[in-house]
Amino acid sequence: MSKKLTEVSKFLSYMLRHEPEATGLSLDKGGWASVSELIICANKKGYVLDHDLLCSIVHNSDKKRFTISDDGLYIRADQGHSTQQVNICYQEKTPPNILFHGTATRFLASIRGQGLTPQKRHHVHLSFDKDTAFQVGLRYGKPAVLKIKSLSMHELGFKFYQADNGVWLTEQVPYQFIQE
Ligand code: HQG
């Protein structure tokens, strides 16, 4: 994705996951915003965005962060929200034996004490493969990849969900299920 598209994509995450109200946008509980309203709100904030550019960002997003509804009228982020406007009802799913979480080494002491907690977002994010987790961890410093005993957690009643883009979600991961 070009630098310009990446910049607009980051602004879309801001609008659709974190601070919709700061841009004048409203989301429903499922996270959906009207495409035409979103284009108006983005333009007001100085982002030159039209329908074609929006579709191009959605289709070229490396992580498939956004979905446009079948009728083309609505858009949402599939996961990663912090805004209280949204409360997506994900379907529960049995996880694989092991999932991975990418973090930074400077968070490990706290994680050893508290396990993984969602911080500002609605869920703890986990990935199926180690490489993705490594890239996630790189965002915050020297990366550390944690192995999560997800199936054991599930067998003890912890709930797991998978967003449409494949990212695994859970409410918390107690330290006993984490292998460094
Ligand atoms: C850490 C990106 C101290 C946690 C990625 C992480 C992902 C703790 C940070 C998605 C902790 C939160 C989410 C504890 C957790 N003490 N630190 N008890 N528990 N942490 O960004 O998982 O590109 O909210 O390890 O690919 O890094 O935006 O979560 O380092 O899928 O689409 O607190 O965001 O996707 O950071 O990333 P984040 P995340 P996008």
Residues whose N, C-alpha, C, O or C-beta is under 5 A from the ligand:
A	BS01	HQG	K63 R65 G80 G102 T103 A104 F107 S110 I111 Q114 G115 L116 T117 P118 Q119 R121 H125 V136
